[in-house]
Amino acid sequence: MTFGTTIVIMATFGKLYTVGYAALEEIESLQSFLSDRILLIDIRYFPSSRWRPEWSRKRLYERFASNYQHIRELGNVNYHSNNLPIQLLDSERGISKIVRLLQLGHDICLLCACSDWETCHRRTVADLVHDELSDIQPVHLTKDDLYCFS
């Protein structure tokens, strides 16, 4: 007598958040939210800020250490103009990095400067990730979402 055995493996992916620092009042609320369990992935073409230097790559790395990464391939090469369409530097390569991290179970927060996620390239990135991993439902964070963590 033979019994058939079916093994079902359920993939558990990490969660995907996005945030634009222009909508935040302080970096500490984001830091409290991220704690040590969420990777901060900077997707700006140039990871610097003249008007809010705490959001520059160097300062973010000092604050978040190994939980901070910059993925330039997901930067919008047309970031300097609202009249030009969103164009990611190398979406295929950049999205594959995000997908791999999520598949390994890492929670990720995509960082950009824009306050409005609906017109920001991080929405484009989140949509592309969702196209690859349909179980991923991006959460676009606001300062109100982070208020309870500060």
KARAWO-V296205 format. One record per pair of residues at least 4 apart in sequence whose C-alpha atoms are under 8 Angstrom apart, sorted by the first residue. I is the first residue (numbers start at 1). J is the second residue. D is the distance in whole Angstrom. If there is no record, write none. Layout:
I J D
I J D
This chain:
11 103 8
12 103 7
12 105 6
13 102 5
13 103 5
13 104 7
13 105 5
13 106 7
13 136 8
14 101 8
14 102 5
14 103 7
14 104 7
14 105 4
14 106 5
14 107 4
14 108 7
15 102 7
15 105 8
15 106 7
15 107 5
15 108 6
15 136 7
15 137 8
15 138 7
16 102 8
16 107 6
16 108 5
16 109 6
16 110 8
16 126 8
16 136 7
16 137 7
16 138 5
16 139 6
17 107 8
17 108 6
17 109 4
17 110 6
17 138 6
17 139 5
17 140 6
17 141 7
18 109 5
18 110 4
18 111 6
18 122 7
18 126 8
18 138 7
18 139 6
18 140 5
18 141 6
19 109 7
19 110 6
19 111 5
19 112 6
19 115 8
19 117 8
19 140 6
19 141 5
19 142 7
20 24 7
20 111 6
20 112 5
20 113 5
20 114 5
20 115 5
20 116 7
20 117 7
20 141 8
20 142 8
21 27 8
21 55 8
21 111 7
21 112 6
21 113 5
21 114 7
21 115 7
22 113 5
22 114 6
22 115 5
23 114 7
23 115 5
23 116 8
23 142 7
23 143 6
24 142 7
24 143 5
25 143 7
26 30 8
27 31 6
27 54 8
28 32 6
28 150 7
29 33 6
29 146 6
29 147 6
29 149 6
29 150 4
30 34 6
30 146 6
30 149 8
30 150 8
31 35 6
31 64 8
32 149 6
32 150 6
33 146 6
33 149 5
33 150 8
34 38 5
34 39 7
34 40 8
36 67 7
37 106 8
37 107 7
38 67 7
38 106 7
38 107 5
38 108 5
38 109 7
39 67 5
39 68 6
39 69 8
39 106 7
39 107 6
39 108 5
39 109 6
40 64 8
40 67 6
40 68 5
40 69 6
40 108 6
40 109 5
40 110 6
40 111 7
41 68 6
41 69 5
41 70 6
41 71 7
41 108 7
41 109 6
41 110 5
41 111 6
42 47 7
42 68 7
42 69 6
42 70 5
42 71 6
42 72 8
42 110 6
42 111 5
42 112 6
43 47 8
43 70 6
43 71 5
43 72 6
43 73 8
43 74 5
43 75 5
43 110 6
43 111 6
43 112 6
43 122 7
44 70 8
44 71 8
44 72 6
44 74 7
44 75 5
44 76 7
44 111 7
44 112 6
44 113 8
45 72 5
45 73 8
45 74 7
45 75 4
45 76 6
45 77 6
45 79 8
45 89 8
46 72 8
46 75 8
47 55 8
47 56 6
47 57 5
47 70 8
48 53 7
48 55 6
48 56 4
48 57 6
49 53 5
49 54 8
49 55 6
49 56 5
52 56 8
53 59 7
54 59 6
54 60 7
55 59 6
55 60 6
56 60 6
57 61 6
57 70 8
58 62 6
59 63 6
60 64 6
60 65 8
60 68 7
61 65 5
61 66 7
61 68 6
61 69 8
64 68 6
71 75 7
71 94 7
72 89 7
72 94 8
73 88 7
73 89 5
73 90 5
73 91 6
73 93 7
73 94 5
74 88 5
74 89 6
74 90 6
74 91 6
74 94 5
74 95 7
74 125 7
75 79 8
75 88 5
75 89 6
75 121 8
76 86 6
76 87 5
76 88 5
76 89 6
76 121 6
77 86 7
77 87 6
77 88 6
77 89 6
78 82 8
78 84 6
78 85 7
78 86 6
78 87 6
79 86 8
86 121 6
88 121 8
90 94 6
91 95 6
91 125 8
92 96 6
93 97 7
94 98 7
95 99 6
95 125 7
95 128 7
95 129 6
96 100 6
97 101 6
98 102 6
98 129 7
99 103 6
99 129 7
99 132 7
99 133 7
100 104 6
101 105 7
101 106 6
101 108 8
102 106 5
102 107 7
102 108 7
110 122 7
111 122 8
112 122 7
114 120 6
116 120 6
117 121 8
117 122 7
117 123 6
117 140 7
118 123 6
119 123 7
120 124 7
121 125 6
122 126 6
123 127 6
124 128 6
125 129 6
126 130 6
126 138 6
127 131 6
128 132 7
129 133 6
129 134 8
129 136 8
130 134 5
130 135 7
130 136 6
130 137 7
130 138 8
141 145 6
141 146 7
142 146 7
143 147 6
144 148 8
146 150 7
